[in-house]
Amino acid sequence: MQMDNVDFVVESKTTNDAFHSNRYDVSKFGHIISECKRLFTSQFTNSRVEFNRRQTNEVAHALAGEAALSASPTIYFHILDCINNIIIINEML
């Protein structure tokens, strides 16, 4: 693949911390992270892995869910209720 400038976003702080850690983990989780690191360093140049709180991605998840329900391309000229509610709740936190 040899892809450049790819940003990977994870919603798990534990996964992000394990990915960036130099400690060796003998668990199954540690093995998966080691394989991910190996693939990352060999296949993706000038790329990064970063953590975003789930609340940050909720709007993207809601929009993706709406898109999956639509049979054809749609252009929205107003904020959908499902997204507006998430924005309001996140602002209250």
N, C-alpha and C positions, 0 to 999 in steps of 0.2 A: 504493500500500500504506500509506504513512504509519504505520509501526509504531513503537511506543515501547518503551523498556526492553528491547532485544534485546541479548544478549551473544553475540558471535561468538568462538569459540575456534579458534585455529589451532595445528597441531602443528609448524609450521615457524618457527623463530626468524628465518630470513631473510625470510619473508613478513611476519611481524609487524613486524620492523624496517623493512622497505620501506614498509609501510602507514603507519607513524608518522613516517617521514622526510619532510623537506621538500625533499630533493634530487630533481632531475629525472633520470629514467632513460630513455634513448632506446631501450632494448632492448624486445623483445616482452613480457618479464616486466614491465618498467616501465610499458608501455602497459596491460597487464591490471590492474596495481595502481592506476594512475591512474583507470581506469574504475570499479574497485571503490570507490575513495575518492569519486568523483563520485556513484555510486549511494548509497553509505553516507550522505553528507551530505545528499542530497536526499530519501531515503526513510526513514531511520531516525533518530528524534530520541531524545535521552537514552539512547543506546546506546553500546557499546564493542566494540573488537576487542582480544583478549588472547591471549597465548601460554601454552600448557600443555604441559609435556613429554609426549611420547608415552606414557611409563610411567604417567602420571597417568590417561590415557584408556584404557589397556588393559582395565581392568575393564569400562568402558562398551562397548568394542568386543566383548569376549567375551560380555557379556550380550545385546547386540544380535544377535550370531551365534546364540546359543541361541534367542532369540525367533524368529528367522527359520526355525529348524528346527521350531518348534512349530506345529501346525495350529490349536490353540485356545488361549485364554488360560490361563495357568498361574500358580499361586502357589507359590513355593518357600519351604519352612520351614527350609531349611538352606542353607549356602553351597555352591554348585556346585563340583565339583573344578576345572573350568577357571578359575574365578575365584579359588578358594583358592590354587591354584598360582601365579597371577600376584601375589597379595598377598604370599605368602611370598617369592617371588623379588625383588619390589620392596623388601621390608624388609631383604633381605640386601645390597642395593646401597648 
